[in-house]
Amino acid sequence: MKFPNTVSRNTFKAYVNVKHSKEKSTIHLNAINLDWDANNIDSLRIMCIKSIAEHWQEYPIFSDIPNVEDRNYLLDIVDTQIPIGILASHIAEDVFWRRCFTDKWTNFHPSVVDKPWITIFMEKYFSEIIERLKPGQYNEEEMQNILDVCAPHLVTLRTNELQPALDDENNHIPFDFILSNLPQLKYIDLTFDLKSIGQNFYLHCSSISRNDIQSLASGIKKCYELVGFRIHCNKLEPYMLQLLAHALDKGSTDIENLTFSNCGCGDMGLVAFLDILNHESFPNLKCLVLTNNNFTQEGIIELAEVIKTRNIQTLDLRMNPIGCDGAAAIFGIMLQGTPIQHLNLAGCSITDEIEPLLILFLETNRIVRRLNLSSNNLGVDLGERIARTIDVARQLQEFDLRNTNISGNDKWIIDSVILENRDKCYY
């Protein structure tokens, strides 16, 4: 239907006192609604749209409105506090869901807007529900109702914290049912730590439990579209990593990003994870982040054997005490022609003993674009050698040598060459 924007003469006479209007410059209405502003009267079309917006929860009319301008005006005035399920089933326009997002989270702005706003809204909305839900309050039927609304729009599941059970089991909410009902899910980013616990604190109260990891692994196996997986927790035991390795390997063949950060795995955990894999596991893996997991050279040597048969482009091992032997294992496979373009070895207890391999790498490598060796004790002598060699490393666009005890002059020389490399890549 099309809303009228004019009225007939008889309708006009019924509502307007013609004699009075001739005597005075202003028009007074004889309508039932005495609050009308005689100087600013809405058209009949606008009144119709406002009426639809006012009763939209009972009569959610939107697609039946043929005029684009009318629909756009309705999107500007319809109440964003109407239940999400009703809104999502009738409206998908970006402009409306952006308004819903800014109305609900006034001071929060997503860092990247590369997907529909209804997806951005639903992902934030669902993650807050998950983060606040206590294990004792979890109800599968209620969760199914939430999933019915959110699941069609969820691409990423992200949590910044999870509420523990605060009992001897330390269980969190089960993820097997949740993940198995998210068919569009591509990215999982879970943090099992707790930001604040108040007076209910006790030792290991936010640790991940055996039930947690079994439930998570069971759910991952059913995420067939999964592209990225990240987990952050204070401790993952070797058997937990074996369960995750098996689930990730069997769940999706399209995994491109794997991140295990601050999980305290140690060499035993890393080897346990690698033992589950075979030569066909993670064929599309491009980014591997293993930050702060207490790895030493023993675990990294095992990891290097697996990496050299993969097409990994980004490798992040920062804050692991791998030492020069571990760094040598990584530089060794890179000299053999691995496709790694971004390498982060910041804070890895590397010293000037790495000099021969590092200089050889700088002289021969033509693949790596970003190299981070910050917070390692490289020393003045190695800094001078790098400064003399860096001129041939024209492929490097980033080379982080902060807090490495090299001289300021050598740092300036190195940075100047890197800036030249970066400028040339723009042309």
N, C-alpha and C positions, 0 to 999 in steps of 0.2 A: 504494500500500500504506500501511497505518497501523501505526506502531510500537507494540508492546505496552508497557504500563507496569506490568503485574502478571505474576507467575509462578505456575505451578500448585504445588500442595502437594508433589507428587513432585519437582519441580525444586528447590523450597526444601530438601527433605530431602537431596537429592543434594549440595548445596553447603554446607549448614549443619550443624554438629555440635550436635544438639539438646540432648544431655546436657550438653555443655560450656557451652552458652548458658544453661542453667538454673542452673548453678552460679555463673556470673559475670554481672555486669551488662552486659558488652560482648559483642558478637557477633563470632566469628572465622569467617572463610570458609575453606573447604577447596578453593578454586578454584585453577586452575593459576597464575594471576597472583597471586603472593604479595605484590605491592606495594600491593594494595588497602588503603585506609584503612577499617578496620572501623567507625569512627565517622562516616564520611562516604561512604557508598556511593552511586554513581550509579544511577539507575533504568535498567532495561533499555532504555527508550526513548532516554535520553541516551547510553547506550553505543553504541546503533545509529547515532545521528547522528554521534557522534565517530568511529566507524569509517568512516562515509561520508566525513567530512571528511579523515581520514587517507589514504584511498585515492582522493580525489576526482580527482586528475590522471588516473588510469587509468580510473576509472568516474565521469564527471562527472554524477552524478544530482542534479537539482534540480527540474525541472518535474514529475517523476513523484511527488514527495512531496506528498500532498494536504493535509496539515495545515499551516495557515499558521504556527502556532507553531513547528513543526519546521523549516520553511524559514527562518524568521527566526533561529532558533538556529544553523542551519547557516551562514547568512551571517555570523554573529558569529565563527565559529571556523575557517572554511575559510581555507587559507593564501593570502595575497595575493601570494606570490612565484611562484605557478603561472604558466606562460606566459600572456601577455596574450590571445593568440588563443583559448586554451581558455576562459578566463574570460569573454571578451566574447561568445562564441558560445552561452553557456548562462545567463549572469546579466546582467540589466540594471537591477536594483534600485538605487535611489539610495543607500540606507544602506550597501550593500556597496562601491560605487565611491567613496563619500566616505571610507570606511575605507582603501581602496586608495590614494587620493590622499594622505591624511594619513600613512600608513605610508611612502610613497615620498618625499614632500616634507614633512618634519616641520616645517620652519620657514617654509614658504611658504603664504600664504593668499590665494586669489583675491579681488580687490577687489570683484567683482560675481558673484553666484551667481544667474543668471537663466536657467539652462539645466540639463539633466540632468547629474548628476555624472559619468556615463560620458563625456559630451561634454567636460566640463572636464578629465577625466583624459586622454582621448585627445589633446586639443589640446596640452596641456602635454607629454605623452609624445612626440608627433610633432615638436613644435617643437624639443625638445632633440636629437632625432636629426638634424634638419636643421642645427641650429646647430653640432653637433660633427662633422658629416660633411665630410671633406676631399674636394676635387674628384677627387684621384687614387684615392680609395677608393670613389667612386660606382659602383654596379653596378645596372643597370636591373632585372635579375631579382630581386635582393635588395630593391630599392625597391618592386617590385610586391608582394612578400610582406608588406612593412610596410603598404603601402596597402590590401591586402586586409583587414587587421585594423582599421586606423584610419579609412579613408575613409568608411564608412557613418555615422560619428559626428562627422566634422569639419565645423564650421560656420565656424570662423575659423582662418586660417593666419597665425601671428605668429612673427617671429624678432627677436631682439635683437641678433644679429650673424650673420655668415656667414664661413666659413673660405675664404680665397682660395687659389689654386693656388700662390702664391709662385713664379711664373715670369714670363717676359716678357709673357705673355698676360693675366695677372691674372683668369683666368676663375674663376667660382664654379660650384657645382653647377647643372646645367640645370633650369629650372623648367617647361619645356614638357610633359614627361612627367608630372611630379608634378601640375600643375594640371589637366591633361586627365583625370586619374583621380580627381578630387575633385568628384563631381557635386552634393554638397550644399553646396559652399562658397559663403558669402555675403560674407565679409570677408577681405581680404588686407592684411596689415600687415608689410611687409618692411623690415628695416634691413640695408644692405649694408656698413656699417662694421664694424670689428673692435675689440673691447674691449681686447685685449692680444695682442701678436704675439711678444714675447720677443726672442730673438737673431736671428730671421729677418727683421727689419725692413729694408725698403728703400723708397725714395720711391714713393708712389702704389701701394703693395702692396695696399691694400684698395679701389682704385678699381673702379668698375663698367666692364666691358668691352663691346665691341660684341656679342660672342657672348652675354653675359649679358642684354643688353636685347632682343636678337632672340629668345632662348629665352623670356624672361619675356612678351614681347608675344604670342608664339605661344600660350603657355599661357592668357593672359588671354582671348583670343578664344574659348576653349572653356569659359569660366566663365559659363554662361548665367544663373545665379542670383545673380550678383555684385551686392551692394548698396553695399559700401564698399571703397575702395582707398586705401592709404597707403604711401608709399615714403619712406625716409630714406637718403640717401647723400651723399657729399661733393661730387659733381659730376655733373650730368646735362647732356649736350651737347644742342644744339637738335635734331639728328636723332633722338636718343633720345626726346625728348619727342614728336616727331612719330609715332614708332612706338607709344608708349604711348597717345597720343591716338586713333590709328586703332584700336588693339586695344580700348581701353575703349569707344569709340563703337560698334564692331561686336560686341563680346562680349555686353553686356547692356544692355537699355534701362531697367533698374531702378536704376541708380546713383544713390544718395542722398548719399553722402559721398565727397569727393575731398580727399586731403591730400598735398601735396608739401612736406615740411619739410626745411630745411637742405640743399637740393639744389644751391645755387649756380647756378640756372638763368639769372639775368639777364634783361634785357628781350628779348634775342634768343630765348632759350629759351621765354619766355612767349608771344611772338608766334608762334613756330613751332608751339606747341601749339594756339593759338587758330586758326591758319590751316587746320588739318585739320578743324575743326568746322564744322557748318552750323546753320541755324536750328532743326533738329530734334534736334540732339545734346543728350544729357543732359536730357531733359524733366522728370525727377523729381529733379534735383539740389537738395538742401536745405542742404548744409553744404560750404563750400569753405575749406580751410586752406592758406595759402601762406606759411608762416613762414620768415623768414630765407633769402631767395633773391636778394638784391641787386637787387630791382626798384626802378626809379626812376619818376618821374612819366610817362615816355614809355610804359612797359609798362602802368602802371595805367590810363592813359587808354584804351588799347586794351581792357583787361580790363573797364572800366566799360561799354563799348558792348555787350559780351556779357552782362554781369550783368543789365543792365536788362531783358533779355528772358527772364530765368529766374526761377524761384520760390525763389531762395536765401534762407534764413532766417538762416544763420550765415555770416559772412565774417570771416576772420582773416588780417590782413596784417601782423602785428607783426614788428618787427625788419627791415623793409625801408625804405631811405632814400627814400621816395616824396615827402617834402617837402610843402609846402602845396599845390602844384599837384596832386599826386596825391590828397591828402586832399580837395581841392576837387572833383575828378572824382567821388569816391565820395559825398561829401555832396550833390553836384549830382543824381545819379541817385536818391538816397534822397528828396530833396525832390520828386521826380516820382512817388513812390508805390510804390517797390519794397517787397517784403514782408520785408526784412531786419529781424530782431528783435535779433540779437546782432552787434555790430561791434567788432572789436579792431584798434586802430591804435596799439598801444603801441610805443614806440621807433622811430617812423617819421620822425624829424627834422622834426616839425611845430612851427611857431613861432606867435607872436601874430598873424601875417599872416592866419591862418585865421579871425580873430575874426568878420567879417561873416557868413560862411556858417555858422559854428558857432552863433552866437547865433540866426540865422534858423532853423536846424535845431532848436534847443532850443525855440523859440517855436511852431513849426508841426508838428513831428513828433508823431505819435500811434501809432507802430508799434514803434519800437526800445525794448527793455526793458533791454538791457545794453550799455553803451558804455565802452570802455577807451581812454583817452588817456594812460596813464601813461608816464613816462620821455620826455616831450616838453617842450621849453622854452616853455611857454605864457606864463609871466611873471605878475607881480603884477597888472598892469592888466587883463589878460584874466580873471584869477581873480576880480577884483572884479565884472566885468561878468557872468560866469557866476553868481556868487552873487546878483546882483540879478535874474537871469532865471530861475534854476532853479525858482522857485516855480510857474511855469506848466508845467514839464515833469513833470507828475504821472504820466506813463506809465513813467518811468525807475525801475527797481528796483535797478540797479547802475550806478554811475558812478565809474570808477577814475581818480583824478587824482593818484596818488602820483608823487613826483619830477617835478613839473611847475613847480616854483618859484612856486607860488601861496602866498599867506599862510596861516598856520595858522587864522586866524579865518574866512577865506573857505572854507577846506576844511571847517571845522566846520559852517558854515551849509549848505553843499552836502550834506554827509553827513547832516545832520539831516533835510533834505527827502527825501532818498533813503530813509532809514529809515521815515519816515512813509508814503511811497509803498508801501514793502514791507509795512508793517503793514496797510495798507488792502486790499492784494490778497488777504489771508488771510480776509477777511470777505465 
